[in-house]
Amino acid sequence: MPVLEVRKLQKNFGELEVLTDIDFSLDKGETIAIIGSSGSGKTTLLRCLNFLEHPDGGSISVNGKVIFDALDPVTKTESEIRKKRLH
């Protein structure tokens, strides 16, 4: 089971599509690198994973538990998001 799983993650700033259908998983003990040219969305991806930016689409799971799903109509409060950041 992946420690981190990202599926179809999307982020837009107005009309600008910054992240489009990003998919990856990270297993325990595995290391990955995020590379790309300036302005390609590397920092935006990290900010979405830490909930410093709110993703516009997709899902994020940690240890098999979905912590973000754009299709989930329930809006998370800032305190719930803070708890997710700490765990």
PDB file of N, CA, C and O in Angstrom:
ATOM      1  N   MET A   1       0.849  -1.177   0.000  1.00  0.00           N
ATOM      2  CA  MET A   1       0.000   0.000   0.000  1.00  0.00           C
ATOM      3  C   MET A   1       0.899   1.246   0.000  1.00  0.00           C
ATOM      4  O   MET A   1       1.818   1.351   0.812  1.00  0.00           O
ATOM      5  N   PRO A   2       0.631   2.179  -0.905  1.00  0.00           N
ATOM      6  CA  PRO A   2       1.438   3.404  -0.953  1.00  0.00           C
ATOM      7  C   PRO A   2       1.248   4.267   0.294  1.00  0.00           C
ATOM      8  O   PRO A   2       0.161   4.326   0.868  1.00  0.00           O
ATOM      9  N   VAL A   3       2.320   4.928   0.695  1.00  0.00           N
ATOM     10  CA  VAL A   3       2.255   5.883   1.798  1.00  0.00           C
ATOM     11  C   VAL A   3       1.541   7.145   1.319  1.00  0.00           C
ATOM     12  O   VAL A   3       0.760   7.746   2.056  1.00  0.00           O
ATOM     13  N   LEU A   4       1.816   7.535   0.082  1.00  0.00           N
ATOM     14  CA  LEU A   4       1.188   8.707  -0.531  1.00  0.00           C
ATOM     15  C   LEU A   4       0.716   8.325  -1.919  1.00  0.00           C
ATOM     16  O   LEU A   4       1.471   7.753  -2.705  1.00  0.00           O
ATOM     17  N   GLU A   5      -0.535   8.644  -2.218  1.00  0.00           N
ATOM     18  CA  GLU A   5      -1.086   8.369  -3.542  1.00  0.00           C
ATOM     19  C   GLU A   5      -1.836   9.601  -4.024  1.00  0.00           C
ATOM     20  O   GLU A   5      -2.731  10.103  -3.343  1.00  0.00           O
ATOM     21  N   VAL A   6      -1.465  10.079  -5.197  1.00  0.00           N
ATOM     22  CA  VAL A   6      -2.083  11.258  -5.803  1.00  0.00           C
ATOM     23  C   VAL A   6      -2.711  10.816  -7.115  1.00  0.00           C
ATOM     24  O   VAL A   6      -2.052  10.179  -7.938  1.00  0.00           O
ATOM     25  N   ARG A   7      -3.977  11.150  -7.315  1.00  0.00           N
ATOM     26  CA  ARG A   7      -4.697  10.755  -8.525  1.00  0.00           C
ATOM     27  C   ARG A   7      -5.396  11.956  -9.146  1.00  0.00           C
ATOM     28  O   ARG A   7      -6.206  12.626  -8.506  1.00  0.00           O
ATOM     29  N   LYS A   8      -5.063  12.214 -10.411  1.00  0.00           N
ATOM     30  CA  LYS A   8      -5.716  13.236 -11.239  1.00  0.00           C
ATOM     31  C   LYS A   8      -5.760  14.617 -10.581  1.00  0.00           C
ATOM     32  O   LYS A   8      -6.743  15.344 -10.714  1.00  0.00           O
ATOM     33  N   LEU A   9      -4.688  14.968  -9.872  1.00  0.00           N
ATOM     34  CA  LEU A   9      -4.625  16.252  -9.175  1.00  0.00           C
ATOM     35  C   LEU A   9      -4.618  17.398 -10.186  1.00  0.00           C
ATOM     36  O   LEU A   9      -3.880  17.373 -11.172  1.00  0.00           O
ATOM     37  N   GLN A  10      -5.446  18.394  -9.922  1.00  0.00           N
ATOM     38  CA  GLN A  10      -5.567  19.555 -10.802  1.00  0.00           C
ATOM     39  C   GLN A  10      -5.543  20.831  -9.980  1.00  0.00           C
ATOM     40  O   GLN A  10      -6.055  20.882  -8.862  1.00  0.00           O
ATOM     41  N   LYS A  11      -4.934  21.864 -10.562  1.00  0.00           N
ATOM     42  CA  LYS A  11      -4.927  23.184  -9.935  1.00  0.00           C
ATOM     43  C   LYS A  11      -4.915  24.236 -11.033  1.00  0.00           C
ATOM     44  O   LYS A  11      -4.099  24.192 -11.953  1.00  0.00           O
ATOM     45  N   ASN A  12      -5.837  25.179 -10.916  1.00  0.00           N
ATOM     46  CA  ASN A  12      -5.939  26.288 -11.856  1.00  0.00           C
ATOM     47  C   ASN A  12      -5.813  27.598 -11.105  1.00  0.00           C
ATOM     48  O   ASN A  12      -6.242  27.720  -9.958  1.00  0.00           O
ATOM     49  N   PHE A  13      -5.223  28.565 -11.763  1.00  0.00           N
ATOM     50  CA  PHE A  13      -5.224  29.943 -11.286  1.00  0.00           C
ATOM     51  C   PHE A  13      -5.933  30.743 -12.366  1.00  0.00           C
ATOM     52  O   PHE A  13      -5.332  31.134 -13.367  1.00  0.00           O
ATOM     53  N   GLY A  14      -7.231  30.981 -12.145  1.00  0.00           N
ATOM     54  CA  GLY A  14      -8.034  31.617 -13.186  1.00  0.00           C
ATOM     55  C   GLY A  14      -8.111  30.696 -14.395  1.00  0.00           C
ATOM     56  O   GLY A  14      -8.489  29.532 -14.268  1.00  0.00           O
ATOM     57  N   GLU A  15      -7.756  31.208 -15.557  1.00  0.00           N
ATOM     58  CA  GLU A  15      -7.780  30.420 -16.792  1.00  0.00           C
ATOM     59  C   GLU A  15      -6.519  29.572 -16.976  1.00  0.00           C
ATOM     60  O   GLU A  15      -6.476  28.698 -17.842  1.00  0.00           O
ATOM     61  N   LEU A  16      -5.496  29.831 -16.161  1.00  0.00           N
ATOM     62  CA  LEU A  16      -4.219  29.127 -16.306  1.00  0.00           C
ATOM     63  C   LEU A  16      -4.266  27.775 -15.598  1.00  0.00           C
ATOM     64  O   LEU A  16      -4.431  27.707 -14.380  1.00  0.00           O
ATOM     65  N   GLU A  17      -4.119  26.703 -16.373  1.00  0.00           N
ATOM     66  CA  GLU A  17      -4.092  25.345 -15.839  1.00  0.00           C
ATOM     67  C   GLU A  17      -2.652  25.028 -15.436  1.00  0.00           C
ATOM     68  O   GLU A  17      -1.791  24.848 -16.298  1.00  0.00           O
ATOM     69  N   VAL A  18      -2.389  24.960 -14.131  1.00  0.00           N
ATOM     70  CA  VAL A  18      -1.024  24.771 -13.639  1.00  0.00           C
ATOM     71  C   VAL A  18      -0.709  23.289 -13.449  1.00  0.00           C
ATOM     72  O   VAL A  18       0.360  22.829 -13.851  1.00  0.00           O
ATOM     73  N   LEU A  19      -1.622  22.543 -12.845  1.00  0.00           N
ATOM     74  CA  LEU A  19      -1.470  21.099 -12.672  1.00  0.00           C
ATOM     75  C   LEU A  19      -2.621  20.412 -13.392  1.00  0.00           C
ATOM     76  O   LEU A  19      -3.785  20.750 -13.178  1.00  0.00           O
ATOM     77  N   THR A  20      -2.294  19.454 -14.241  1.00  0.00           N
ATOM     78  CA  THR A  20      -3.314  18.764 -15.024  1.00  0.00           C
ATOM     79  C   THR A  20      -3.166  17.258 -14.854  1.00  0.00           C
ATOM     80  O   THR A  20      -2.201  16.667 -15.340  1.00  0.00           O
ATOM     81  N   ASP A  21      -4.116  16.640 -14.169  1.00  0.00           N
ATOM     82  CA  ASP A  21      -4.167  15.176 -14.019  1.00  0.00           C
ATOM     83  C   ASP A  21      -2.834  14.572 -13.569  1.00  0.00           C
ATOM     84  O   ASP A  21      -2.305  13.666 -14.214  1.00  0.00           O
ATOM     85  N   ILE A  22      -2.299  15.079 -12.461  1.00  0.00           N
ATOM     86  CA  ILE A  22      -1.047  14.563 -11.903  1.00  0.00           C
ATOM     87  C   ILE A  22      -1.342  13.262 -11.154  1.00  0.00           C
ATOM     88  O   ILE A  22      -2.203  13.229 -10.276  1.00  0.00           O
ATOM     89  N   ASP A  23      -0.630  12.202 -11.501  1.00  0.00           N
ATOM     90  CA  ASP A  23      -0.779  10.884 -10.881  1.00  0.00           C
ATOM     91  C   ASP A  23       0.583  10.376 -10.429  1.00  0.00           C
ATOM     92  O   ASP A  23       1.533  10.361 -11.211  1.00  0.00           O
ATOM     93  N   PHE A  24       0.682   9.959  -9.169  1.00  0.00           N
ATOM     94  CA  PHE A  24       1.874   9.247  -8.706  1.00  0.00           C
ATOM     95  C   PHE A  24       1.578   8.613  -7.358  1.00  0.00           C
ATOM     96  O   PHE A  24       0.630   8.990  -6.669  1.00  0.00           O
ATOM     97  N   SER A  25       2.405   7.645  -6.997  1.00  0.00           N
ATOM     98  CA  SER A  25       2.314   7.045  -5.666  1.00  0.00           C
ATOM     99  C   SER A  25       3.729   6.901  -5.122  1.00  0.00           C
ATOM    100  O   SER A  25       4.700   6.811  -5.872  1.00  0.00           O
ATOM    101  N   LEU A  26       3.815   6.881  -3.816  1.00  0.00           N
ATOM    102  CA  LEU A  26       5.096   6.804  -3.122  1.00  0.00           C
ATOM    103  C   LEU A  26       4.979   5.719  -2.061  1.00  0.00           C
ATOM    104  O   LEU A  26       4.143   5.805  -1.161  1.00  0.00           O
ATOM    105  N   ASP A  27       5.821   4.702  -2.173  1.00  0.00           N
ATOM    106  CA  ASP A  27       5.824   3.617  -1.194  1.00  0.00           C
ATOM    107  C   ASP A  27       6.771   3.940  -0.045  1.00  0.00           C
ATOM    108  O   ASP A  27       7.665   4.775  -0.179  1.00  0.00           O
ATOM    109  N   LYS A  28       6.566   3.274   1.077  1.00  0.00           N
ATOM    110  CA  LYS A  28       7.414   3.481   2.250  1.00  0.00           C
ATOM    111  C   LYS A  28       8.878   3.224   1.888  1.00  0.00           C
ATOM    112  O   LYS A  28       9.210   2.208   1.278  1.00  0.00           O
ATOM    113  N   GLY A  29       9.746   4.164   2.275  1.00  0.00           N
ATOM    114  CA  GLY A  29      11.168   4.046   2.003  1.00  0.00           C
ATOM    115  C   GLY A  29      11.588   4.533   0.629  1.00  0.00           C
ATOM    116  O   GLY A  29      12.782   4.625   0.346  1.00  0.00           O
ATOM    117  N   GLU A  30      10.632   4.843  -0.222  1.00  0.00           N
ATOM    118  CA  GLU A  30      10.928   5.301  -1.579  1.00  0.00           C
ATOM    119  C   GLU A  30      11.174   6.809  -1.584  1.00  0.00           C
ATOM    120  O   GLU A  30      10.569   7.549  -0.807  1.00  0.00           O
ATOM    121  N   THR A  31      12.053   7.248  -2.453  1.00  0.00           N
ATOM    122  CA  THR A  31      12.343   8.668  -2.622  1.00  0.00           C
ATOM    123  C   THR A  31      12.042   9.047  -4.062  1.00  0.00           C
ATOM    124  O   THR A  31      12.393   8.314  -4.987  1.00  0.00           O
ATOM    125  N   ILE A  32      11.396  10.182  -4.253  1.00  0.00           N
ATOM    126  CA  ILE A  32      11.148  10.668  -5.605  1.00  0.00           C
ATOM    127  C   ILE A  32      11.679  12.093  -5.718  1.00  0.00           C
ATOM    128  O   ILE A  32      11.887  12.774  -4.714  1.00  0.00           O
ATOM    129  N   ALA A  33      11.890  12.526  -6.939  1.00  0.00           N
ATOM    130  CA  ALA A  33      12.328  13.892  -7.210  1.00  0.00           C
ATOM    131  C   ALA A  33      11.303  14.554  -8.120  1.00  0.00           C
ATOM    132  O   ALA A  33      10.771  13.928  -9.037  1.00  0.00           O
ATOM    133  N   ILE A  34      11.037  15.810  -7.857  1.00  0.00           N
ATOM    134  CA  ILE A  34      10.141  16.593  -8.704  1.00  0.00           C
ATOM    135  C   ILE A  34      11.024  17.557  -9.477  1.00  0.00           C
ATOM    136  O   ILE A  34      11.621  18.469  -8.905  1.00  0.00           O
ATOM    137  N   ILE A  35      11.101  17.345 -10.785  1.00  0.00           N
ATOM    138  CA  ILE A  35      11.955  18.192 -11.605  1.00  0.00           C
ATOM    139  C   ILE A  35      11.130  18.832 -12.715  1.00  0.00           C
ATOM    140  O   ILE A  35      10.095  18.305 -13.124  1.00  0.00           O
ATOM    141  N   GLY A  36      11.599  19.961 -13.185  1.00  0.00           N
ATOM    142  CA  GLY A  36      10.930  20.655 -14.277  1.00  0.00           C
ATOM    143  C   GLY A  36      11.444  22.066 -14.382  1.00  0.00           C
ATOM    144  O   GLY A  36      12.132  22.569 -13.494  1.00  0.00           O
ATOM    145  N   SER A  37      11.101  22.688 -15.469  1.00  0.00           N
ATOM    146  CA  SER A  37      11.563  24.054 -15.701  1.00  0.00           C
ATOM    147  C   SER A  37      10.822  25.033 -14.794  1.00  0.00           C
ATOM    148  O   SER A  37       9.807  24.696 -14.185  1.00  0.00           O
ATOM    149  N   SER A  38      11.342  26.225 -14.722  1.00  0.00           N
ATOM    150  CA  SER A  38      10.721  27.283 -13.931  1.00  0.00           C
ATOM    151  C   SER A  38       9.289  27.514 -14.412  1.00  0.00           C
ATOM    152  O   SER A  38       9.037  27.637 -15.610  1.00  0.00           O
ATOM    153  N   GLY A  39       8.368  27.571 -13.470  1.00  0.00           N
ATOM    154  CA  GLY A  39       6.971  27.817 -13.822  1.00  0.00           C
ATOM    155  C   GLY A  39       6.191  26.587 -14.235  1.00  0.00           C
ATOM    156  O   GLY A  39       5.066  26.703 -14.720  1.00  0.00           O
ATOM    157  N   SER A  40       6.772  25.400 -14.051  1.00  0.00           N
ATOM    158  CA  SER A  40       6.092  24.179 -14.492  1.00  0.00           C
ATOM    159  C   SER A  40       5.143  23.592 -13.454  1.00  0.00           C
ATOM    160  O   SER A  40       4.444  22.622 -13.749  1.00  0.00           O
ATOM    161  N   GLY A  41       5.097  24.159 -12.233  1.00  0.00           N
ATOM    162  CA  GLY A  41       4.136  23.710 -11.238  1.00  0.00           C
ATOM    163  C   GLY A  41       4.707  22.897 -10.093  1.00  0.00           C
ATOM    164  O   GLY A  41       3.947  22.339  -9.302  1.00  0.00           O
ATOM    165  N   LYS A  42       6.020  22.815  -9.983  1.00  0.00           N
ATOM    166  CA  LYS A  42       6.634  22.014  -8.907  1.00  0.00           C
ATOM    167  C   LYS A  42       6.217  22.507  -7.524  1.00  0.00           C
ATOM    168  O   LYS A  42       5.773  21.720  -6.688  1.00  0.00           O
ATOM    169  N   THR A  43       6.358  23.791  -7.289  1.00  0.00           N
ATOM    170  CA  THR A  43       6.004  24.358  -5.983  1.00  0.00           C
ATOM    171  C   THR A  43       4.507  24.280  -5.751  1.00  0.00           C
ATOM    172  O   THR A  43       4.069  24.021  -4.630  1.00  0.00           O
ATOM    173  N   THR A  44       3.720  24.499  -6.781  1.00  0.00           N
ATOM    174  CA  THR A  44       2.264  24.397  -6.649  1.00  0.00           C
ATOM    175  C   THR A  44       1.866  22.986  -6.244  1.00  0.00           C
ATOM    176  O   THR A  44       0.974  22.815  -5.413  1.00  0.00           O
ATOM    177  N   LEU A  45       2.507  21.977  -6.812  1.00  0.00           N
ATOM    178  CA  LEU A  45       2.234  20.591  -6.431  1.00  0.00           C
ATOM    179  C   LEU A  45       2.517  20.383  -4.950  1.00  0.00           C
ATOM    180  O   LEU A  45       1.689  19.822  -4.232  1.00  0.00           O
ATOM    181  N   LEU A  46       3.677  20.830  -4.488  1.00  0.00           N
ATOM    182  CA  LEU A  46       4.020  20.672  -3.071  1.00  0.00           C
ATOM    183  C   LEU A  46       3.056  21.439  -2.177  1.00  0.00           C
ATOM    184  O   LEU A  46       2.681  20.952  -1.110  1.00  0.00           O
ATOM    185  N   ARG A  47       2.655  22.625  -2.596  1.00  0.00           N
ATOM    186  CA  ARG A  47       1.708  23.420  -1.808  1.00  0.00           C
ATOM    187  C   ARG A  47       0.342  22.732  -1.744  1.00  0.00           C
ATOM    188  O   ARG A  47      -0.336  22.800  -0.719  1.00  0.00           O
ATOM    189  N   CYS A  48      -0.062  22.079  -2.815  1.00  0.00           N
ATOM    190  CA  CYS A  48      -1.330  21.337  -2.804  1.00  0.00           C
ATOM    191  C   CYS A  48      -1.238  20.116  -1.887  1.00  0.00           C
ATOM    192  O   CYS A  48      -2.196  19.795  -1.184  1.00  0.00           O
ATOM    193  N   LEU A  49      -0.096  19.440  -1.892  1.00  0.00           N
ATOM    194  CA  LEU A  49       0.074  18.269  -1.028  1.00  0.00           C
ATOM    195  C   LEU A  49       0.040  18.647   0.443  1.00  0.00           C
ATOM    196  O   LEU A  49      -0.369  17.842   1.280  1.00  0.00           O
ATOM    197  N   ASN A  50       0.466  19.869   0.768  1.00  0.00           N
ATOM    198  CA  ASN A  50       0.466  20.357   2.152  1.00  0.00           C
ATOM    199  C   ASN A  50      -0.772  21.183   2.481  1.00  0.00           C
ATOM    200  O   ASN A  50      -0.888  21.715   3.584  1.00  0.00           O
ATOM    201  N   PHE A  51      -1.692  21.291   1.536  1.00  0.00           N
ATOM    202  CA  PHE A  51      -2.931  22.065   1.682  1.00  0.00           C
ATOM    203  C   PHE A  51      -2.679  23.545   1.945  1.00  0.00           C
ATOM    204  O   PHE A  51      -3.488  24.221   2.581  1.00  0.00           O
ATOM    205  N   LEU A  52      -1.551  24.037   1.449  1.00  0.00           N
ATOM    206  CA  LEU A  52      -1.324  25.478   1.470  1.00  0.00           C
ATOM    207  C   LEU A  52      -2.040  26.116   0.283  1.00  0.00           C
ATOM    208  O   LEU A  52      -2.334  27.311   0.296  1.00  0.00           O
ATOM    209  N   GLU A  53      -2.316  25.316  -0.733  1.00  0.00           N
ATOM    210  CA  GLU A  53      -3.179  25.665  -1.863  1.00  0.00           C
ATOM    211  C   GLU A  53      -4.268  24.606  -1.904  1.00  0.00           C
ATOM    212  O   GLU A  53      -4.025  23.443  -1.581  1.00  0.00           O
ATOM    213  N   HIS A  54      -5.459  25.005  -2.297  1.00  0.00           N
ATOM    214  CA  HIS A  54      -6.566  24.053  -2.397  1.00  0.00           C
ATOM    215  C   HIS A  54      -6.613  23.496  -3.821  1.00  0.00           C
ATOM    216  O   HIS A  54      -6.834  24.256  -4.764  1.00  0.00           O
ATOM    217  N   PRO A  55      -6.412  22.186  -3.999  1.00  0.00           N
ATOM    218  CA  PRO A  55      -6.494  21.607  -5.345  1.00  0.00           C
ATOM    219  C   PRO A  55      -7.905  21.784  -5.915  1.00  0.00           C
ATOM    220  O   PRO A  55      -8.881  21.833  -5.168  1.00  0.00           O
ATOM    221  N   ASP A  56      -8.001  21.878  -7.229  1.00  0.00           N
ATOM    222  CA  ASP A  56      -9.297  22.024  -7.889  1.00  0.00           C
ATOM    223  C   ASP A  56      -9.885  20.693  -8.323  1.00  0.00           C
ATOM    224  O   ASP A  56     -11.075  20.614  -8.626  1.00  0.00           O
ATOM    225  N   GLY A  57      -9.078  19.658  -8.357  1.00  0.00           N
ATOM    226  CA  GLY A  57      -9.572  18.358  -8.774  1.00  0.00           C
ATOM    227  C   GLY A  57      -8.644  17.260  -8.306  1.00  0.00           C
ATOM    228  O   GLY A  57      -7.507  17.513  -7.907  1.00  0.00           O
ATOM    229  N   GLY A  58      -9.147  16.026  -8.359  1.00  0.00           N
ATOM    230  CA  GLY A  58      -8.342  14.867  -8.013  1.00  0.00           C
ATOM    231  C   GLY A  58      -8.484  14.437  -6.571  1.00  0.00           C
ATOM    232  O   GLY A  58      -9.382  14.877  -5.853  1.00  0.00           O
ATOM    233  N   SER A  59      -7.572  13.561  -6.161  1.00  0.00           N
ATOM    234  CA  SER A  59      -7.611  13.051  -4.790  1.00  0.00           C
ATOM    235  C   SER A  59      -6.195  12.832  -4.269  1.00  0.00           C
ATOM    236  O   SER A  59      -5.252  12.619  -5.031  1.00  0.00           O
ATOM    237  N   ILE A  60      -6.079  12.892  -2.941  1.00  0.00           N
ATOM    238  CA  ILE A  60      -4.816  12.648  -2.246  1.00  0.00           C
ATOM    239  C   ILE A  60      -5.110  11.672  -1.113  1.00  0.00           C
ATOM    240  O   ILE A  60      -6.014  11.897  -0.308  1.00  0.00           O
ATOM    241  N   SER A  61      -4.339  10.584  -1.055  1.00  0.00           N
ATOM    242  CA  SER A  61      -4.488   9.591   0.011  1.00  0.00           C
ATOM    243  C   SER A  61      -3.159   9.424   0.732  1.00  0.00           C
ATOM    244  O   SER A  61      -2.098   9.421   0.107  1.00  0.00           O
ATOM    245  N   VAL A  62      -3.225   9.284   2.053  1.00  0.00           N
ATOM    246  CA  VAL A  62      -2.047   9.030   2.874  1.00  0.00           C
ATOM    247  C   VAL A  62      -2.309   7.752   3.664  1.00  0.00           C
ATOM    248  O   VAL A  62      -3.299   7.650   4.388  1.00  0.00           O
ATOM    249  N   ASN A  63      -1.413   6.782   3.516  1.00  0.00           N
ATOM    250  CA  ASN A  63      -1.555   5.481   4.187  1.00  0.00           C
ATOM    251  C   ASN A  63      -2.924   4.860   3.939  1.00  0.00           C
ATOM    252  O   ASN A  63      -3.525   4.283   4.845  1.00  0.00           O
ATOM    253  N   GLY A  64      -3.412   4.980   2.710  1.00  0.00           N
ATOM    254  CA  GLY A  64      -4.680   4.380   2.327  1.00  0.00           C
ATOM    255  C   GLY A  64      -5.913   5.166   2.711  1.00  0.00           C
ATOM    256  O   GLY A  64      -7.027   4.773   2.363  1.00  0.00           O
ATOM    257  N   LYS A  65      -5.741   6.269   3.420  1.00  0.00           N
ATOM    258  CA  LYS A  65      -6.878   7.085   3.848  1.00  0.00           C
ATOM    259  C   LYS A  65      -6.971   8.330   2.958  1.00  0.00           C
ATOM    260  O   LYS A  65      -6.010   9.089   2.834  1.00  0.00           O
ATOM    261  N   VAL A  66      -8.133   8.525   2.348  1.00  0.00           N
ATOM    262  CA  VAL A  66      -8.342   9.686   1.485  1.00  0.00           C
ATOM    263  C   VAL A  66      -8.425  10.929   2.365  1.00  0.00           C
ATOM    264  O   VAL A  66      -9.305  11.041   3.218  1.00  0.00           O
ATOM    265  N   ILE A  67      -7.498  11.859   2.145  1.00  0.00           N
ATOM    266  CA  ILE A  67      -7.513  13.100   2.921  1.00  0.00           C
ATOM    267  C   ILE A  67      -8.037  14.269   2.096  1.00  0.00           C
ATOM    268  O   ILE A  67      -8.372  15.319   2.643  1.00  0.00           O
ATOM    269  N   PHE A  68      -8.106  14.084   0.773  1.00  0.00           N
ATOM    270  CA  PHE A  68      -8.712  15.094  -0.093  1.00  0.00           C
ATOM    271  C   PHE A  68      -9.321  14.392  -1.287  1.00  0.00           C
ATOM    272  O   PHE A  68      -8.684  13.550  -1.919  1.00  0.00           O
ATOM    273  N   ASP A  69     -10.559  14.744  -1.592  1.00  0.00           N
ATOM    274  CA  ASP A  69     -11.226  14.255  -2.795  1.00  0.00           C
ATOM    275  C   ASP A  69     -12.092  15.386  -3.313  1.00  0.00           C
ATOM    276  O   ASP A  69     -13.034  15.807  -2.642  1.00  0.00           O
ATOM    277  N   ALA A  70     -11.782  15.879  -4.495  1.00  0.00           N
ATOM    278  CA  ALA A  70     -12.511  17.016  -5.057  1.00  0.00           C
ATOM    279  C   ALA A  70     -13.983  16.689  -5.286  1.00  0.00           C
ATOM    280  O   ALA A  70     -14.814  17.595  -5.337  1.00  0.00           O
ATOM    281  N   LEU A  71     -14.315  15.403  -5.425  1.00  0.00           N
ATOM    282  CA  LEU A  71     -15.705  15.010  -5.645  1.00  0.00           C
ATOM    283  C   LEU A  71     -16.498  14.910  -4.346  1.00  0.00           C
ATOM    284  O   LEU A  71     -17.721  14.777  -4.373  1.00  0.00           O
ATOM    285  N   ASP A  72     -15.802  14.974  -3.202  1.00  0.00           N
ATOM    286  CA  ASP A  72     -16.461  14.926  -1.897  1.00  0.00           C
ATOM    287  C   ASP A  72     -17.064  16.297  -1.617  1.00  0.00           C
ATOM    288  O   ASP A  72     -16.328  17.278  -1.510  1.00  0.00           O
ATOM    289  N   PRO A  73     -18.371  16.386  -1.496  1.00  0.00           N
ATOM    290  CA  PRO A  73     -19.009  17.694  -1.327  1.00  0.00           C
ATOM    291  C   PRO A  73     -18.784  18.334   0.042  1.00  0.00           C
ATOM    292  O   PRO A  73     -19.118  19.503   0.237  1.00  0.00           O
ATOM    293  N   VAL A  74     -18.227  17.590   0.986  1.00  0.00           N
ATOM    294  CA  VAL A  74     -18.028  18.123   2.327  1.00  0.00           C
ATOM    295  C   VAL A  74     -16.825  19.060   2.323  1.00  0.00           C
ATOM    296  O   VAL A  74     -15.724  18.665   1.939  1.00  0.00           O
ATOM    297  N   THR A  75     -17.038  20.293   2.746  1.00  0.00           N
ATOM    298  CA  THR A  75     -15.954  21.263   2.824  1.00  0.00           C
ATOM    299  C   THR A  75     -15.247  21.107   4.158  1.00  0.00           C
ATOM    300  O   THR A  75     -15.888  21.089   5.209  1.00  0.00           O
ATOM    301  N   LYS A  76     -13.943  20.995   4.116  1.00  0.00           N
ATOM    302  CA  LYS A  76     -13.160  20.838   5.338  1.00  0.00           C
ATOM    303  C   LYS A  76     -12.906  22.201   5.974  1.00  0.00           C
ATOM    304  O   LYS A  76     -12.680  23.190   5.277  1.00  0.00           O
ATOM    305  N   THR A  77     -12.946  22.240   7.300  1.00  0.00           N
ATOM    306  CA  THR A  77     -12.635  23.477   8.009  1.00  0.00           C
ATOM    307  C   THR A  77     -11.122  23.633   8.095  1.00  0.00           C
ATOM    308  O   THR A  77     -10.382  22.675   7.872  1.00  0.00           O
ATOM    309  N   GLU A  78     -10.668  24.820   8.412  1.00  0.00           N
ATOM    310  CA  GLU A  78      -9.231  25.070   8.542  1.00  0.00           C
ATOM    311  C   GLU A  78      -8.617  24.185   9.623  1.00  0.00           C
ATOM    312  O   GLU A  78      -7.484  23.729   9.471  1.00  0.00           O
ATOM    313  N   SER A  79      -9.349  23.934  10.719  1.00  0.00           N
ATOM    314  CA  SER A  79      -8.798  23.085  11.784  1.00  0.00           C
ATOM    315  C   SER A  79      -8.657  21.636  11.313  1.00  0.00           C
ATOM    316  O   SER A  79      -7.701  20.963  11.699  1.00  0.00           O
ATOM    317  N   GLU A  80      -9.584  21.139  10.490  1.00  0.00           N
ATOM    318  CA  GLU A  80      -9.470  19.783   9.953  1.00  0.00           C
ATOM    319  C   GLU A  80      -8.266  19.677   9.016  1.00  0.00           C
ATOM    320  O   GLU A  80      -7.535  18.686   9.040  1.00  0.00           O
ATOM    321  N   ILE A  81      -8.072  20.695   8.202  1.00  0.00           N
ATOM    322  CA  ILE A  81      -6.931  20.705   7.290  1.00  0.00           C
ATOM    323  C   ILE A  81      -5.633  20.771   8.081  1.00  0.00           C
ATOM    324  O   ILE A  81      -4.661  20.103   7.727  1.00  0.00           O
ATOM    325  N   ARG A  82      -5.604  21.565   9.147  1.00  0.00           N
ATOM    326  CA  ARG A  82      -4.413  21.677   9.988  1.00  0.00           C
ATOM    327  C   ARG A  82      -4.070  20.320  10.600  1.00  0.00           C
ATOM    328  O   ARG A  82      -2.897  19.950  10.655  1.00  0.00           O
ATOM    329  N   LYS A  83      -5.076  19.576  11.058  1.00  0.00           N
ATOM    330  CA  LYS A  83      -4.845  18.247  11.624  1.00  0.00           C
ATOM    331  C   LYS A  83      -4.235  17.317  10.583  1.00  0.00           C
ATOM    332  O   LYS A  83      -3.355  16.520  10.906  1.00  0.00           O
ATOM    333  N   LYS A  84      -4.695  17.411   9.337  1.00  0.00           N
ATOM    334  CA  LYS A  84      -4.150  16.574   8.273  1.00  0.00           C
ATOM    335  C   LYS A  84      -2.692  16.913   8.005  1.00  0.00           C
ATOM    336  O   LYS A  84      -1.886  16.030   7.713  1.00  0.00           O
ATOM    337  N   ARG A  85      -2.359  18.183   8.104  1.00  0.00           N
ATOM    338  CA  ARG A  85      -0.968  18.598   7.900  1.00  0.00           C
ATOM    339  C   ARG A  85      -0.065  18.007   8.975  1.00  0.00           C
ATOM    340  O   ARG A  85       1.075  17.636   8.695  1.00  0.00           O
ATOM    341  N   LEU A  86      -0.570  17.916  10.203  1.00  0.00           N
ATOM    342  CA  LEU A  86       0.237  17.450  11.329  1.00  0.00           C
ATOM    343  C   LEU A  86       0.356  15.935  11.386  1.00  0.00           C
ATOM    344  O   LEU A  86       1.262  15.428  12.047  1.00  0.00           O
ATOM    345  N   HIS A  87      -0.508  15.206  10.730  1.00  0.00           N
ATOM    346  CA  HIS A  87      -0.470  13.741  10.788  1.00  0.00           C
ATOM    347  C   HIS A  87      -0.026  13.247   9.469  1.00  0.00           C
ATOM    348  O   HIS A  87       0.085  12.038   9.268  1.00  0.00           O
TER     349      HIS A  87
END
